[in-house]
């Protein structure tokens, strides 16, 4: 069988969608017409029997419309007819294909993290770009839209696209380059770039490819040449803006950084990048406690200030216990702006539905309310702070344990013990608690006449229920595939291999010192390591990757010493192990069994320390 035929069959096998008659449908997906044309109305039908949505009283379809990128994301409420959920919609004219996920609340059916795919047609043939566009979703957006991503599938899809529709090749070359293994990337990329050079009359898109990828092949001279040509011909391009942002971020002298910021604002007055540049600069000023300079910048460029910026600056002042009256004003402005930001959709990412984006903005408002309330508490304006905390837990739907803790702590401080007991129990029962909430509930429970025996019974029952829920969740997520072998040097200069720990369960945690969620998870990871490593059956390895410093090892060692973290850290300085494990973002944790197989993969940190510890305990228990 020819290689091309094998590729085609593999793609078909990976993307097969069960299109059956309604009587035959069992937990599968049906759409008609079978070969929908551009802008033609499509009917989708979904049978939830046997899926996680089997008992759902309502089902929504999240539809990702894509071409060379995501065009838009929409959410449609489905109606039930007989045993099937149905909906109708018409894709827009730019769409090459659709990827669909079904959901009810937080529960989703995403076809085993692949999504349900519909390719569009024209003149009886699949629209050019439909396969390569799907590859972009798998490679670029997988983590953002809740898929595991499949780099090999993405590569096969793009190669099939190039074979069938060579005219679209230039639109997808960047995505194709990123699917190639490092061992092949330089040679393949070099040939493609030379072919683009020979074409002449280079477009902005092709100039950007040459400027970005020639340095990756080691040809710095050509990279510099095309960077200069691109910035000269397209001075306001996204690429030129990125250069300005990187230059500002790398500048160590804060006064020079402010000059670069002002130059960029003059050059790109209405671009989103300048908001990030202002945020970055103000944050840097805040870290070095130059709060007056930071505040001056927010006043010079009020149209570029976001609620997040006000919130960050006010919080840094609060943490440093300085200029609290100024911090109150900044936090108040942050809350006002966060409320206004909820009303507009200008900056909505393409991979969010309207409701998802609104939820993110509500969460941002909740964070800003929390900051404002904390500062008011510190300045003895506690009753006003209490009302803000109440709003904060309402808009965040009590999902943030640290906000829940702050609210309950103030209730106790104000002598509202009965109310505190009620809300603390609610937070614990819902799993949105932390050590401090548990401790506070214990204290209030006893103060109000409860016995230690009753308290212990409550926590025992709650723990059993939480463990049961986590176990059921993990049963659906368990894996069994060989862990890539690696050897790295740790922060003490010792060579360490994964093979050194054969016969032990290994927990890998990919992280970096600049990664907020990584650092937020570390207190819980310290507790988990102390608890699970006692019997020497479990080994924790913290793999530092994507670190941003000239002397990465020194930066990491200083961080560990400052925070008293007893972690065994390996330095992935070239990000090679990151690539081997196909890490979508950090933090990401892998749990590897005694036979060297990956059994669990966990991306991100939701903020609940106790839940993280319990999950790791359950993972280890399930694979012993």
C-alpha positions in Angstrom: 0.0 0.0 0.0 1.4 3.5 -0.9 2.4 5.8 1.9 -0.3 8.4 0.8 -3.0 5.8 1.0 -1.9 4.8 4.5 -2.0 8.5 5.6 -5.5 8.9 4.2 -6.8 5.8 5.9 -5.2 6.9 9.2 -6.9 10.3 9.0 -10.2 8.7 8.2 -9.9 6.4 11.1 -9.0 9.2 13.5 -11.8 11.5 12.3 -14.6 9.0 11.6 -17.9 10.3 12.9 -20.7 7.9 13.4 -23.4 9.0 11.0 -26.2 6.5 11.5 -30.0 6.5 11.2 -31.7 7.8 14.3 -32.8 4.3 15.4 -29.2 3.1 15.3 -27.8 6.1 17.2 -26.3 5.3 20.6 -24.3 8.1 22.1 -23.2 9.2 18.6 -23.5 12.3 16.4 -25.5 12.8 13.2 -25.7 15.8 10.9 -27.4 16.6 7.7 -27.0 17.3 4.9 -24.2 14.7 4.8 -22.0 17.0 2.7 -23.1 20.6 3.8 -22.2 23.4 1.4 -20.8 26.8 2.5 -23.5 28.9 4.3 -26.0 26.0 4.0 -28.2 25.4 7.1 -27.0 22.3 9.0 -29.1 20.2 11.4 -27.1 18.4 14.1 -28.5 15.6 16.2 -27.1 14.2 19.3 -28.1 11.1 21.4 -26.8 11.6 24.9 -27.8 8.1 26.1 -24.7 6.3 27.5 -22.7 9.6 27.8 -21.9 11.9 30.7 -24.9 13.9 29.5 -27.3 11.0 29.6 -29.3 12.5 32.5 -29.0 16.1 31.4 -32.2 18.2 31.4 -30.7 20.5 28.8 -27.9 20.3 26.3 -26.0 23.1 24.5 -23.8 22.8 21.5 -20.5 24.8 21.5 -19.6 25.3 17.8 -16.0 26.3 16.9 -16.1 27.7 13.3 -12.6 27.6 11.7 -10.6 28.4 8.6 -6.9 29.1 9.0 -7.8 30.2 12.5 -10.9 30.1 14.7 -13.4 32.4 13.0 -16.0 32.5 15.9 -17.3 30.4 18.7 -21.0 30.2 19.3 -23.2 28.4 21.8 -26.7 27.1 20.8 -29.4 25.7 23.0 -30.6 22.4 21.7 -34.1 21.1 21.8 -35.1 17.5 22.5 -37.2 15.6 20.0 -37.8 12.0 21.0 -34.5 10.6 22.2 -32.4 13.1 20.3 -31.2 16.6 21.0 -31.3 18.7 17.8 -30.3 22.2 16.7 -30.0 24.1 13.4 -27.5 26.8 12.3 -25.8 28.1 9.2 -22.0 28.7 9.1 -20.7 32.0 7.8 -19.0 32.4 4.5 -15.4 32.2 5.8 -15.9 28.9 7.6 -14.0 25.8 6.3 -15.2 23.4 9.0 -16.8 23.1 12.4 -15.8 21.4 15.7 -18.6 20.8 18.1 -18.8 20.0 21.8 -21.9 19.2 23.7 -22.4 20.4 27.3 -24.6 20.8 30.3 -23.1 23.2 32.9 -19.6 22.0 33.5 -20.2 18.5 32.1 -19.1 18.0 28.5 -19.1 15.4 25.8 -16.1 16.3 23.5 -15.8 13.0 21.7 -12.9 11.8 23.8 -11.2 15.2 23.6 -11.3 15.2 19.8 -14.5 17.1 19.2 -17.2 16.3 16.7 -16.0 17.5 13.3 -18.0 18.7 10.3 -16.1 19.5 7.1 -17.8 21.9 4.6 -18.1 21.3 0.8 -18.1 23.1 -2.4 -19.0 21.6 -5.8 -19.0 18.2 -4.2 -15.5 18.4 -2.7 -14.3 19.2 0.8 -13.5 23.0 0.9 -9.8 23.7 0.6 -8.4 24.4 4.1 -10.9 22.2 6.0 -8.3 19.6 7.0 -5.5 22.0 7.7 -7.8 24.3 9.7 -8.7 21.3 11.9 -5.0 20.7 12.4 -4.6 24.3 13.7 -7.2 23.6 16.3 -5.5 20.5 17.4 -2.1 22.1 17.6 -2.7 25.7 18.6 -6.0 25.7 20.5 -6.3 22.2 22.1 -5.6 23.3 25.7 -7.7 26.5 25.3 -10.8 24.7 24.2 -10.4 21.6 26.5 -9.0 19.1 24.1 -5.9 16.9 24.6 -4.5 17.9 21.2 -2.8 15.5 18.8 0.4 16.8 17.1 0.8 13.7 15.0 -2.8 13.9 13.7 -2.3 17.7 13.0 0.8 16.9 11.0 -1.0 14.2 8.9 -4.0 16.5 8.3 -1.8 19.3 7.0 0.3 17.0 4.8 -2.9 15.6 3.3 -4.2 19.2 2.8 -1.0 20.2 1.0 -1.2 17.1 -1.3 -4.8 17.7 -2.2 -4.9 21.5 -2.2 -1.4 22.9 -2.8 -2.8 26.4 -3.4 -3.5 26.9 0.4 -0.1 25.8 1.5 1.1 29.3 2.4 -1.8 29.8 4.7 -0.8 26.9 6.9 3.0 26.6 6.7 3.5 28.2 10.1 1.1 25.6 11.7 2.8 22.8 9.7 6.3 23.8 10.9 5.2 23.6 14.5 3.9 20.0 14.1 7.3 18.8 12.9 9.5 16.9 15.4 12.7 18.8 16.2 14.8 16.2 14.5 13.2 17.0 11.1 12.1 20.6 11.6 15.3 22.4 10.5 15.8 20.6 7.2 12.1 20.7 6.2 11.6 24.3 7.2 14.8 25.4 5.5 13.7 24.0 2.1 10.2 25.6 2.4 11.7 28.9 3.3 14.1 28.8 0.4 11.1 28.1 -1.9 9.3 31.1 -0.5 12.4 33.3 -1.2 12.5 32.2 -4.8 8.9 33.3 -5.4 9.9 37.0 -4.9 7.3 39.8 -4.3 7.0 38.7 -0.7 3.7 39.3 1.1 3.6 40.4 4.8 2.7 36.8 5.7 5.6 35.3 3.9 8.1 37.9 5.2 6.9 37.0 8.7 7.5 33.3 8.0 11.1 34.1 6.8 11.8 36.4 9.7 10.5 34.0 12.4 11.7 30.7 11.1 15.1 31.3 9.6 16.6 32.0 13.0 15.1 28.7 14.2 17.2 26.9 11.5 20.3 28.7 12.7 20.4 31.2 9.9 20.5 34.4 12.0 21.7 36.6 9.0 18.7 35.8 6.9 16.4 36.1 9.9 17.8 39.6 10.6 17.5 40.6 6.9 13.8 39.7 6.7 13.0 41.2 10.1 14.4 44.5 8.9 12.5 44.2 5.6 9.2 43.4 7.3 9.4 46.2 9.8 10.3 48.6 7.0 7.5 47.6 4.7 4.9 46.9 7.4 5.7 49.2 10.3 2.5 48.5 12.2 2.2 44.7 11.6 1.6 42.3 14.4 5.1 41.1 14.0 6.5 44.6 14.5 4.3 45.1 17.5 5.7 41.8 19.0 9.2 43.0 18.5 8.4 46.2 20.4 6.9 44.2 23.2 9.8 41.9 23.5 12.3 44.8 23.4 10.4 46.5 26.3 10.1 43.2 28.3 13.9 42.5 28.0 14.9 46.1 29.1 16.2 46.0 32.6 16.5 49.7 33.2 13.1 50.9 34.2 13.5 54.5 32.9 14.6 53.2 29.5 11.6 50.9 29.6 9.2 53.8 30.2 10.8 55.6 27.2 10.2 52.4 25.0 6.6 52.3 26.3 5.9 55.9 25.3 7.5 55.4 21.9 5.3 52.3 21.3 2.1 54.1 22.4 2.9 56.9 19.9 3.6 54.3 17.1 0.7 52.0 17.9 -1.9 54.3 19.6 -5.0 52.1 19.1 -3.5 48.6 19.4 -4.1 46.0 22.1 -0.3 45.5 22.5 0.1 48.9 24.2 -2.3 47.8 27.0 -0.1 44.9 27.7 3.1 47.0 27.5 1.6 49.5 30.0 0.5 46.7 32.3 4.0 45.1 32.1 5.7 48.4 32.9 3.4 49.3 35.8 3.8 45.8 37.2 7.6 46.1 37.1 7.4 49.5 38.8 5.2 48.0 41.5 7.6 45.1 42.0 10.4 47.5 42.7 8.0 49.6 45.0 8.1 52.6 42.7 4.4 53.1 43.3 4.2 56.8 42.6 5.8 56.4 39.1 3.4 53.5 38.5 0.4 55.6 39.4 1.6 58.5 37.3 1.7 56.2 34.2 -2.0 55.1 34.8 -2.9 58.8 34.9 -0.9 59.6 31.7 -2.6 56.9 29.7 -6.1 56.3 31.2 -7.5 54.8 27.9 -5.0 52.0 28.1 -5.6 51.1 31.7 -7.6 47.9 32.4 -9.3 46.8 35.6 -6.6 44.1 35.9 -3.9 46.8 36.0 -5.6 48.8 38.7 -6.2 45.6 40.7 -2.6 44.5 40.4 -1.1 47.8 41.4 -3.6 48.2 44.4 -2.8 44.7 45.5 1.0 45.3 45.5 0.5 48.3 47.7 -1.7 46.3 50.0 0.9 43.5 50.3 3.6 46.1 51.1 1.3 47.9 53.6 2.1 51.2 52.0 0.0 54.2 50.6 -3.2 52.4 51.5 -5.3 55.5 50.9 -4.0 55.6 47.4 -4.5 51.9 47.0 -8.2 52.3 48.0 -8.7 54.8 45.2 -7.0 52.5 42.7 -9.0 49.5 43.8 -12.2 51.5 43.5 -11.4 52.6 40.0 -10.6 48.9 39.2 -14.0 47.8 40.4 -15.7 50.6 38.4 -13.8 49.6 35.2 -14.4 45.9 35.7 -18.2 46.6 35.8 -17.9 48.5 32.5 -15.8 45.8 30.9 -18.6 43.3 31.5 -20.8 45.3 29.2 -18.5 45.2 26.2 -17.2 42.3 24.0 -14.4 44.1 22.3 -11.5 41.9 23.4 -13.3 38.6 23.5 -10.9 35.8 22.4 -12.2 33.8 19.4 -12.2 30.6 21.3 -14.7 31.8 23.9 -18.5 31.9 23.6 -20.3 35.0 24.8 -21.3 33.2 28.0 -17.7 31.9 28.6 -16.3 35.4 28.1 -18.9 36.9 30.4 -18.0 34.3 33.1 -14.3 35.3 32.8 -15.2 39.0 33.2 -17.4 38.2 36.2 -14.5 36.3 37.7 -12.2 39.3 37.0 -14.7 41.6 38.7 -14.8 39.2 41.7 -11.0 39.4 42.0 -11.0 43.1 41.9 -13.8 43.3 44.5 -11.8 41.0 46.7 -8.7 43.4 46.5 -10.9 46.4 47.2 -12.5 44.7 50.2 -9.2 43.6 51.6 -7.8 47.1 51.5 -11.0 48.5 53.1 -10.6 45.9 55.9 -7.0 47.0 56.4 -8.2 50.7 56.7 -10.9 49.7 59.2 -13.9 50.1 56.8 -15.1 46.7 57.5 -18.8 46.9 57.0 -18.3 48.4 53.5 -15.7 45.7 52.9 -18.2 43.0 53.9 -20.8 44.1 51.3 -18.0 43.9 48.6 -17.0 40.4 49.7 -20.6 39.3 49.5 -20.8 40.6 45.9 -17.4 39.0 45.1 -18.5 35.5 46.2 -21.8 36.0 44.2 -20.2 37.0 40.9 -17.5 34.2 41.3 -20.2 31.7 42.2 -18.2 30.8 45.3 -15.6 29.1 43.0 -12.5 30.9 44.5 -11.4 29.5 47.8 -9.3 32.4 48.8 -12.2 34.9 48.3 -14.4 32.6 50.3 -11.8 32.5 53.0 -11.5 36.3 53.1 -15.3 36.8 53.3 -15.7 34.2 56.1 -12.8 35.6 58.1 -14.3 39.1 58.1 -17.6 37.7 59.2 -15.9 36.1 62.2 -13.9 39.3 62.9 -17.2 41.2 63.0 -18.7 38.7 65.4 -21.2 37.2 62.9 -20.4 33.7 64.0 -23.7 32.1 63.0 -23.5 33.4 59.4 -19.8 32.5 59.3 -20.6 28.9 60.3 -23.3 28.7 57.6 -21.1 29.9 54.7 -18.0 28.0 55.8 -20.0 24.7 55.8 -21.3 25.6 52.4 -17.8 26.2 51.0 -16.5 22.9 52.5 -19.5 20.9 51.2 -19.0 22.3 47.7 -15.3 21.5 47.7 -14.4 25.2 47.4 -12.4 25.5 50.6 -8.8 25.4 51.8 -6.9 24.7 55.0 -7.8 28.1 56.5 -11.5 27.6 55.8 -11.5 24.2 57.4 -9.6 25.6 60.5 -12.0 28.6 60.7 -15.0 26.3 60.5 -13.6 24.1 63.3 -13.1 27.1 65.5 -16.5 28.6 64.9 -18.2 25.2 65.3 -16.8 24.6 68.7 -17.4 28.3 69.8 -21.0 27.8 69.0 -21.3 24.8 71.2 -20.5 21.9 68.8 -18.6 18.9 70.1 -15.2 17.7 68.8 -16.8 14.3 68.2 -19.5 15.8 65.9 -16.9 17.9 64.1 -14.8 14.8 63.4 -17.8 12.9 62.1 -18.6 15.7 59.8 -15.1 16.0 58.3 -14.9 12.2 58.0 -18.1 12.0 56.0 -17.2 15.0 53.9 -13.7 13.5 53.1 -15.3 10.2 52.1 -17.7 11.9 49.7 -15.0 14.1 48.2 -12.8 11.1 47.7 -15.6 9.2 46.0 -16.3 12.1 43.6 -12.6 12.4 42.8 -12.2 8.7 42.2 -15.1 8.7 39.8 -13.6 11.6 37.9 -10.2 10.0 37.7 -11.6 6.7 36.5 -12.5 8.5 33.3 -9.1 10.2 32.9 -6.8 7.2 33.5 -4.2 6.6 30.8 -1.7 3.9 30.0 1.1 4.9 27.6 4.9 4.7 27.9 6.5 7.8 29.5 9.2 9.3 27.3 12.7 8.7 28.8 14.9 11.7 29.6 18.0 12.7 31.4 18.4 16.2 32.8 20.7 18.0 35.2 19.3 19.1 38.6 19.9 22.5 40.3 22.9 21.0 42.1 24.6 19.9 38.8 23.8 16.2 39.2 22.6 14.2 36.1 19.2 12.6 36.8 17.3 10.2 34.6 13.7 9.0 34.8 15.1 5.5 34.6 16.8 6.1 38.0 13.4 5.7 39.6 12.2 2.5 38.0 10.0 0.6 40.4 8.6 3.9 42.0 5.6 6.0 41.2 6.9 9.3 39.8 5.1 12.6 39.8 6.4 15.1 37.2 5.5 18.7 37.6 6.4 21.1 34.7 6.7 24.7 36.0 8.5 28.1 35.7 9.2 30.9 38.2 7.1 33.3 36.2 4.1 31.1 36.1 1.5 32.3 38.6 -0.7 29.2 38.7 2.5 27.1 39.2 3.6 29.1 42.2 0.1 29.2 43.6 0.0 25.3 43.5 3.4 24.9 45.3 2.2 25.1 48.9 -0.2 22.2 48.1 2.6 20.4 46.2 4.9 20.7 49.2 2.2 19.1 51.4 1.5 16.4 48.9 5.2 15.6 48.5 5.7 15.4 52.3 2.6 13.1 52.6 3.2 10.8 49.7 7.0 10.5 49.8 7.1 9.2 53.4 7.3 5.5 52.4 9.8 6.1 49.6 7.5 4.6 47.0 6.7 7.9 45.4 9.2 10.3 43.8 8.4 14.0 43.0 10.4 15.6 40.2 9.8 19.3 39.4 10.9 20.1 35.9 11.7 23.7 35.3 11.0 24.7 31.7 10.5 27.8 29.6 12.5 29.7 32.3 13.2 33.4 31.5 16.6 34.3 32.8 20.2 34.4 31.7 21.3 32.2 34.6 18.2 29.9 34.9 19.7 27.6 37.5 20.6 30.5 39.8 17.2 32.0 39.5 15.5 28.7 40.4 17.8 27.9 43.3 17.2 31.4 44.8 13.5 30.9 44.4 13.6 27.5 46.2 15.7 28.8 49.1 13.6 32.0 49.5 10.4 29.9 49.7 11.8 26.9 51.6 10.6 24.4 49.0 12.3 21.0 49.4 11.8 20.1 45.7 14.0 18.1 43.5 14.2 20.4 40.5 15.6 19.4 37.1 16.5 22.0 34.5 14.9 21.6 31.1 16.9 24.5 29.7 16.2 23.7 26.0 12.5 22.8 26.6 13.2 19.4 25.1 11.4 17.3 27.8 8.5 19.8 27.5 8.2 18.8 23.9 8.7 15.1 24.5 5.7 15.1 26.9 3.7 17.4 24.6 2.9 19.7 27.5 0.1 22.1 26.4 0.8 24.7 29.2 2.2 25.0 32.7 1.7 23.8 35.3 1.2 20.3 34.0 1.6 17.2 36.1 2.1 13.6 35.0 1.8 10.6 37.3 3.9 7.6 36.0 3.5 4.1 37.4 6.2 1.7 38.6 6.4 0.2 35.1 7.2 3.5 33.5 3.8 4.3 32.0 1.9 7.6 32.2 -1.3 7.0 34.0 -2.6 10.5 34.7 -2.1 14.0 33.2 -3.3 17.1 34.9 -3.1 20.6 33.3 -3.4 23.8 35.2 -4.3 24.6 38.8 -7.8 25.7 39.8 -6.8 27.2 43.1 -8.1 24.5 45.5 -5.1 23.2 47.4 -7.0 20.5 49.3 -8.5 19.2 46.1 -5.1 19.0 44.4 -3.6 17.0 47.3 -6.6 14.7 47.4 -6.4 14.1 43.6 -2.7 13.2 43.8 -3.4 10.9 46.7 -6.1 9.2 44.7 -4.0 8.9 41.6 -1.2 7.3 43.5 -3.6 4.9 45.3 -5.2 3.9 42.0 -2.0 2.8 40.3 -0.1 1.2 43.2 
